[in-house]
Amino acid sequence: MAELLIKEGESANIYQSVATITYSNSYSITEHGIFSAQTDGILLDRSKFNAINVDPNDSIRFTYKLTVNSGG
């Protein structure tokens, strides 16, 4: 199960997404990605990290912030 919140960050030029993912099985989580759509989306950013081991009913909250220059 996943819960996703997309909002403006501290200012208008910050895109922020916050996702809380609850796992139903045991996994070793080693990466996080941001896609342009829920299905068939384009990978916008990928983060790899040391393994976070989860068991059933554990959850992880991922926060991603993208800052862009205003006036582009």
N, CA, C and O of each residue as an XYZ file, in Angstrom:
288
protein
N       0.843     -1.171      0.000
C       0.000      0.000      0.000
C       0.891      1.238      0.000
O       1.899      1.277      0.706
N       0.529      2.237     -0.780
C       1.307      3.459     -0.847
C       0.400      4.666     -0.690
O      -0.728      4.688     -1.182
N       0.909      5.654     -0.003
C       0.224      6.935      0.156
C       1.157      7.989     -0.412
O       2.322      8.054     -0.021
N       0.667      8.819     -1.329
C       1.508      9.811     -1.995
C       0.922     11.195     -1.818
O      -0.274     11.408     -2.019
N       1.778     12.138     -1.440
C       1.404     13.535     -1.303
C       2.347     14.347     -2.165
O       3.562     14.281     -1.980
N       1.816     15.109     -3.101
C       2.628     15.979     -3.946
C       2.213     17.404     -3.631
O       1.028     17.738     -3.654
N       3.202     18.242     -3.336
C       2.869     19.611     -2.976
C       4.026     20.532     -3.290
O       5.140     20.095     -3.578
N       3.735     21.810     -3.228
C       4.782     22.813     -3.360
C       5.641     22.745     -2.109
O       5.128     22.571     -1.003
N       6.952     22.881     -2.286
C       7.860     22.856     -1.146
C       7.852     24.188     -0.421
O       6.825     24.864     -0.353
N       9.004     24.562      0.121
C       9.110     25.788      0.898
C       8.861     27.035      0.052
O       8.530     28.092      0.590
N       9.018     26.919     -1.261
C       8.745     28.035     -2.167
C       8.160     27.485     -3.456
O       8.114     26.271     -3.653
N       7.711     28.380     -4.340
C       7.025     27.966     -5.562
C       7.926     27.217     -6.533
O       7.421     26.516     -7.410
N       9.241     27.341     -6.404
C      10.138     26.650     -7.337
C      10.649     25.321     -6.780
O      11.622     24.767     -7.292
N       9.998     24.811     -5.738
C      10.363     23.507     -5.171
C       9.184     22.550     -5.331
O       8.094     22.787     -4.810
N       9.431     21.455     -6.071
C       8.452     20.376     -6.224
C       8.782     19.354     -5.139
O       9.936     18.950     -4.998
N       7.796     18.942     -4.389
C       8.035     17.984     -3.310
C       7.033     16.846     -3.381
O       5.832     17.076     -3.524
N       7.521     15.629     -3.282
C       6.629     14.479     -3.161
C       7.006     13.723     -1.898
O       8.183     13.569     -1.572
N       5.992     13.260     -1.202
C       6.180     12.470      0.007
C       5.363     11.199     -0.172
O       4.147     11.262     -0.355
N       6.020     10.051     -0.122
C       5.330      8.768     -0.288
C       5.606      7.884      0.915
O       6.757      7.707      1.314
N       4.559      7.337      1.486
C       4.689      6.357      2.556
C       4.262      5.016      1.992
O       3.131      4.856      1.534
N       5.161      4.065      2.028
C       4.897      2.740      1.471
C       4.876      1.732      2.616
O       5.833      1.633      3.385
N       3.788      0.993      2.722
C       3.646     -0.069      3.720
C       3.783     -1.404      3.007
O       3.134     -1.637      1.987
N       4.612     -2.267      3.532
C       4.946     -3.530      2.869
C       4.148     -4.687      3.459
O       3.898     -4.740      4.663
N       3.753     -5.611      2.586
C       2.978     -6.777      3.023
C       3.854     -8.015      3.172
O       3.414     -9.029      3.713
N       5.103     -7.932      2.690
C       6.059     -9.035      2.805
C       7.405     -8.485      3.241
O       7.573     -7.271      3.352
N       8.361     -9.364      3.487
C       9.723     -8.956      3.836
C      10.503     -8.643      2.560
O      10.459     -9.403      1.592
N      11.217     -7.515      2.572
C      12.027     -7.099      1.431
C      13.291     -6.427      1.932
O      13.406     -6.060      3.101
N      14.226     -6.278      1.023
C      15.423     -5.492      1.251
C      15.368     -4.335      0.249
O      15.640     -4.526     -0.936
N      15.019     -3.145      0.721
C      14.807     -1.986     -0.151
C      16.146     -1.288     -0.381
O      16.840     -0.936      0.572
N      16.504     -1.091     -1.651
C      17.809     -0.504     -1.977
C      17.728      0.687     -2.930
O      18.761      1.264     -3.270
N      16.525      1.070     -3.369
C      16.417      2.220     -4.257
C      15.028      2.833     -4.209
O      14.065      2.214     -3.756
N      14.956      4.055     -4.684
C      13.723      4.832     -4.702
C      13.692      5.590     -6.019
O      14.720      6.115     -6.446
N      12.535      5.661     -6.674
C      12.444      6.363     -7.952
C      11.231      7.264     -8.017
O      10.213      7.017     -7.371
N      11.361      8.316     -8.809
C      10.260      9.235     -9.083
C       9.925      9.089    -10.562
O      10.803      9.208    -11.417
N       8.658      8.832    -10.861
C       8.204      8.650    -12.239
C       7.223      9.758    -12.621
O       6.608     10.384    -11.757
N       7.089      9.986    -13.908
C       6.200     11.041    -14.409
C       4.725     10.642    -14.385
O       3.857     11.504    -14.530
N       4.424      9.355    -14.204
C       3.044      8.871    -14.160
C       2.992      7.594    -13.346
O       4.017      6.951    -13.118
N       1.790      7.225    -12.906
C       1.625      6.023    -12.093
C       1.925      4.754    -12.878
O       2.483      3.806    -12.324
N       1.564      4.719    -14.158
C       1.882      3.583    -15.015
C       2.506      4.110    -16.302
O       2.139      5.183    -16.781
N       3.437      3.365    -16.853
C       4.120      3.720    -18.104
C       4.782      5.100    -18.048
O       4.912      5.764    -19.076
N       5.197      5.532    -16.862
C       5.822      6.842    -16.717
C       7.301      6.818    -17.058
O       7.901      5.755    -17.213
N       7.869      7.989    -17.169
C       9.299      8.165    -17.417
C       9.994      8.329    -16.071
O       9.518      9.074    -15.215
N      11.112      7.640    -15.876
C      11.880      7.760    -14.646
C      12.531      9.136    -14.609
O      13.346      9.459    -15.473
N      12.179      9.948    -13.616
C      12.708     11.299    -13.482
C      13.934     11.353    -12.576
O      14.846     12.146    -12.811
N      13.960     10.515    -11.544
C      15.085     10.487    -10.614
C      15.135      9.120     -9.937
O      14.105      8.512     -9.646
N      16.352      8.658     -9.696
C      16.558      7.369     -9.037
C      17.603      7.540     -7.953
O      18.669      8.106     -8.196
N      17.302      7.055     -6.759
C      18.228      7.102     -5.639
C      18.538      5.679     -5.199
O      17.625      4.881     -4.983
N      19.825      5.357     -5.064
C      20.239      4.048     -4.557
C      20.884      4.259     -3.193
O      21.557      5.265     -2.971
N      20.678      3.309     -2.278
C      21.198      3.436     -0.919
C      21.413      2.054     -0.323
O      20.986      1.048     -0.888
N      22.077      2.018      0.819
C      22.276      0.754      1.521
C      20.921      0.164      1.900
O      19.953      0.893      2.117
N      20.865     -1.143      1.975
C      19.609     -1.858      2.183
C      18.892     -1.440      3.471
O      19.494     -1.305      4.536
N      17.584     -1.242      3.323
C      16.681     -1.069      4.455
C      15.802     -2.311      4.461
O      15.010     -2.514      3.541
N      15.935     -3.139      5.487
C      15.161     -4.376      5.566
C      13.812     -4.088      6.206
O      13.728     -3.461      7.262
N      12.760     -4.557      5.549
C      11.406     -4.381      6.069
C      10.725     -5.734      6.233
O      11.009     -6.685      5.505
N       9.839     -5.796      7.185
C       9.016     -6.968      7.443
C       7.565     -6.599      7.144
O       7.258     -5.421      6.962
N       6.666     -7.588      7.090
C       5.259     -7.267      6.851
C       4.752     -6.200      7.820
O       5.036     -6.249      9.017
N       3.999     -5.239      7.291
C       3.403     -4.114      8.021
C       4.388     -2.997      8.366
O       3.981     -1.995      8.953
N       5.681     -3.140      8.017
C       6.624     -2.029      8.159
C       6.324     -1.006      7.068
O       5.765     -1.348      6.026
N       6.698      0.242      7.309
C       6.532      1.267      6.283
C       7.762      2.159      6.228
O       8.495      2.301      7.207
N       7.967      2.751      5.070
C       9.055      3.711      4.854
C       8.429      4.956      4.249
O       7.567      4.859      3.375
N       8.855      6.116      4.706
C       8.413      7.381      4.108
C       9.585      7.969      3.325
O      10.656      8.220      3.878
N       9.363      8.182      2.028
C      10.353      8.787      1.148
C       9.926     10.230      0.856
O       8.775     10.475      0.494
N      10.838     11.168      1.013
C      10.588     12.569      0.643
C      11.584     12.957     -0.428
O      12.788     12.747     -0.278
N      11.076     13.526     -1.512
C      11.909     13.956     -2.624
C      11.603     15.418     -2.895
O      10.440     15.809     -2.992
N      12.663     16.235     -3.020
C      12.491     17.653     -3.351
C      13.326     17.984     -4.584
O      14.506     17.644     -4.666
N      12.690     18.650     -5.534
C      13.364     19.116     -6.743
C      13.251     20.634     -6.779
O      12.150     21.184     -6.759
N      14.399     21.305     -6.833
C      14.415     22.762     -6.902
C      14.798     23.174     -8.315
O      15.792     22.698     -8.862
N      14.003     24.060     -8.899
C      14.269     24.563    -10.250
C      14.422     26.075    -10.181
O      13.835     26.731     -9.320
N      15.214     26.620    -11.091
C      15.386     28.064    -11.151
C      14.115     28.706    -11.648
O      13.503     28.221    -12.599
N      13.710     29.790    -11.019
C      12.509     30.502    -11.478
C      12.847     31.305    -12.725
O      13.970     31.781    -12.888
N      11.868     31.447    -13.595
C      12.056     32.210    -14.817
C      12.723     31.457    -15.943
O      12.911     32.004    -17.030
N      13.091     30.185    -15.695
C      13.589     29.219    -16.577
C      14.413     29.402    -17.690
O      14.763     28.433    -18.365
